[in-house]
Amino acid sequence: MRTSTQLDTATSTGATRLPDALCTHTPTCPTAYSPDREAARVVAAHPEQGWSLLCNAVLVFDDTGELLPDGRIIAPHRHLAAV
């Protein structure tokens, strides 16, 4: 049974989002599966551990890697420095 406090609230598009109570800003954050998912607002930051939780339930890491709510991993994608 799902409750409104669970992190994986299903939407009509099949994407997962945090409950609306945690995403109260306008416009709402992009979903975890949108190309612009990193534009979501930070709801919990732990720089000492190297990660932040975004409003769309994506974990972003200091090395630019990401962990999506369904467990998929997005490899780090930082720009290479000019040599």
C-alpha positions as CSV (number, residue, x, y, z in Angstrom):
1,M,0.0,0.0,0.0
2,R,1.4,3.4,-1.0
3,T,1.2,6.4,1.2
4,S,1.8,10.0,0.5
5,T,5.0,10.0,2.4
6,Q,6.8,7.4,0.2
7,L,9.6,8.6,-2.0
8,D,8.4,6.9,-5.2
9,T,5.0,8.4,-5.9
10,A,3.9,7.2,-9.4
11,T,2.9,9.8,-11.9
12,S,0.8,9.4,-15.1
13,T,4.0,9.3,-17.2
14,G,5.5,6.4,-15.2
15,A,8.3,8.6,-13.7
16,T,8.8,8.7,-10.0
17,R,8.8,11.9,-7.9
18,L,9.0,12.9,-4.3
19,P,5.6,13.8,-2.8
20,D,4.3,17.2,-3.9
21,A,4.8,18.5,-0.3
22,L,8.5,18.3,-0.9
23,C,8.3,20.0,-4.3
24,T,6.3,23.1,-3.5
25,H,8.1,25.5,-5.8
26,T,6.8,26.7,-9.2
27,P,7.5,25.5,-11.8
28,T,7.8,22.0,-10.5
29,C,11.1,20.2,-10.9
30,P,11.8,18.1,-14.0
31,T,11.3,14.4,-13.5
32,A,14.1,12.0,-12.7
33,Y,14.1,10.8,-16.3
34,S,14.1,14.1,-18.0
35,P,17.3,15.2,-19.8
36,D,17.3,18.3,-17.5
37,R,16.9,16.3,-14.3
38,E,19.9,18.1,-12.7
39,A,17.9,21.3,-12.7
40,A,15.8,20.1,-9.8
41,R,16.3,21.8,-6.4
42,V,18.4,20.3,-3.7
43,V,16.4,19.0,-0.7
44,A,19.3,17.5,1.2
45,A,22.9,18.3,0.8
46,H,25.8,16.3,2.3
47,P,29.0,17.9,0.8
48,E,31.1,16.1,3.4
49,Q,30.0,12.8,1.9
50,G,29.9,14.1,-1.7
51,W,26.3,13.8,-2.6
52,S,23.0,15.7,-2.7
53,L,19.3,14.6,-3.0
54,L,17.3,16.5,-5.5
55,C,13.6,17.2,-5.3
56,N,12.9,14.6,-8.1
57,A,14.6,11.8,-6.0
58,V,17.8,11.8,-7.9
59,L,21.1,11.5,-6.0
60,V,23.8,13.6,-7.6
61,F,27.5,13.1,-6.6
62,D,30.4,15.5,-6.6
63,D,32.0,13.6,-9.5
64,T,28.8,14.4,-11.6
65,G,27.6,10.8,-11.4
66,E,23.9,10.2,-10.6
67,L,21.7,7.5,-9.1
68,L,18.1,7.5,-10.4
69,P,15.2,6.4,-8.2
70,D,14.8,3.1,-10.0
71,G,18.5,2.2,-9.3
72,R,20.0,3.1,-12.7
73,I,23.4,4.7,-12.6
74,I,24.4,7.6,-14.7
75,A,28.2,7.6,-15.1
76,P,30.1,10.8,-14.3
77,H,30.0,13.3,-17.1
78,R,32.3,16.1,-16.2
79,H,34.0,18.1,-18.9
80,L,37.6,17.2,-19.7
81,A,40.1,19.9,-18.9
82,A,42.0,21.3,-21.9
83,V,45.4,19.8,-22.2
